[in-house]
Amino acid sequence: MRVDDLPGELILWILILSEVLVFMAGVSAMVINGALDPQSFAAAQAQLDGRMAALNTVVLVTSGLFAARAERAAATGNRRAARIALVLAAAGGLGFLTLKGVEYARDLHAGLGIDSHPFFTFYYLLTGFHAAHVIAGVAVLALVAIRARPESVQAGAMFWHMVDLVWVLILPPVYLIWGTGWTG
């Protein structure tokens, strides 16, 4: 595959790749630190509510489905359907942020702050940085919905899919691997 064969603009692919690499650096640092102290990381992780993570995953991935539908509708010239799908994708992003806010409030009320344990430092940095990307993505989707041109819908959907991908990449170290015995 050649660069010219990629959908969208090259600069968008560079942005997406750079964002994924930044998140992967954070995930790598978390995994390395957790591997040095797996029992402590498992105990800290056990204080999180995995049901919230599961619900947030369903909300965000469903939102990604609407972004894909918007892209398909715009490509076929159906701007109305594209706008509706973009609004639903953005609503999913807002739902994700609401759930994450509820989760943060619960965690903070339980005394689990960013400086409580190294696990929570990574938890808040990774999920908070991701939440910032969700906010940006919701804004992009809303702006793109105004005109719903195929190229702009494609670019907005690509950014939104990056947001989905990053969530799937940070989900295991934040919510899954320490309590499963995966680390040894």
WOURGI-V509762 format. One line per field, one symbol per residue. phi: phi as a letter, one per 40 degrees, with the letter a starting at -180 (. if undefined). psi: psi as a letter, one per 30 degrees, with the letter a starting at -180 (. if undefined). burial: I if it has 24 or more other ideal C-beta (glycine too) atoms within 12 Angstrom, else O. A space follows every 50 residues. Layout:
BEGIN
phi: ???
psi: ???
burial: ???
END
This chain:
BEGIN
phi: .cdccccgcdccccdcccccccccccccccccccccaccccccccccccc ccccccccccccdcccccccccccccgccccccccccccccccccdcccc cccdccccccgcccbcaddcccdcccccccdcccdccccccccccdbfcd cccccccccccccddcccccdcccbbccccgdch
psi: kleffklakeeeeeeeeeeeeeeeeeeeeeeeeeffieeeeeeeeffljf eeeeeeeeeeeeeeeeeeeeeeeefggieeeeeeeeeeeeeeeeeeeeee eeeeeeeeeggilfgeleefeeeeeeeeeeeeeeeeeeeeeeeefefhke eeeeeeeeeeeeeeeeeeefeefefeeeffgeg.
burial: OOOOOOOIOOOIIOOIOOIIOIIOOIIOOIIOIIOOOIOOIIOIIOIIOO OIIOOIIOIIIIIIOIIIIIIOIIOOOOOOOIIOIIIIIIIIIIIIIOII OOIIOOIOOOOIOOOOIIIIIIIIIIIIIIIOIIOIIIOIIIOIIOOIOI OIIIIIIIIIIIIIIIIIIIIIIIIIIIIOOOIO
END
